Amino acid sequence: MSAALLGAAVLCCCSSSSVAGAFLGGFIPGTPQFIAKKMKKMIQTIITGDAKPVDCENLYKYTKETKGTSAAESAVQSLSENEKTIIERVYDIGRGVAPEKICDKSAIDSAIKLFKNIQEAPEGAHIPRFCNDLKDFSNEDKSERMPIYYWDESKKEFIRDREYMKNAFDGKSGPEFQEPIIAKCMEAGVNIR
């Protein structure tokens, strides 16, 4: 009889310790440890994969799904400042654009390419096609909201849209950058304003 009781006690202790280990190890869904572990993994995928749209979409959807729960609030407290910033940026962007567009830089990169084609065109080059494409592009973008943050691969962080553009053009932005391009397009007979 005592062997049976000893066996039951051992089983009970092993069972309890495995449950505690699963809880503390983040293996039980819905616990702060599980949520933190999953968020950290998603954030690491964004950092190492240079913020692919699908990775940002997944983090946004998971954050939206868990937001407001006490477990999620507790989980976020265990994240580093950088991890918290990445979640905040993804969530902020996701509230303004479709989830699949959160880390999609194709539109802004296309605009940068068009600007560079015009900017770097040699004197006398035929640029109306680039100017018309840029004009069409800016007309299309008015109907769709663009993200305010973009992933900077070199810094491994989200930066503001104007900083992203500025980095693409060697620190130039605003009128000092736009006016020469507008003038080149006007010379080519295309008003891009």
Secondary structure, DSSP 8 states (H G I E B T S, - for coil): -HHHHHHHHHHHHHHHHHHHHHHHTT-STTSHHHHHHHHHHHHHHHHHTT--HHHHHHHHHHHHHHTTSHHHHHHHHTS-HHHHHHHHHHHHHHHHS-GGGTT--HHHHHHHHHHHHHHT--TT---HHHHHHHHHHHHHHTTS---SEEEETTTTEEEEHHHHHHHHTTT--THHHHHHHHHHHHHTT----
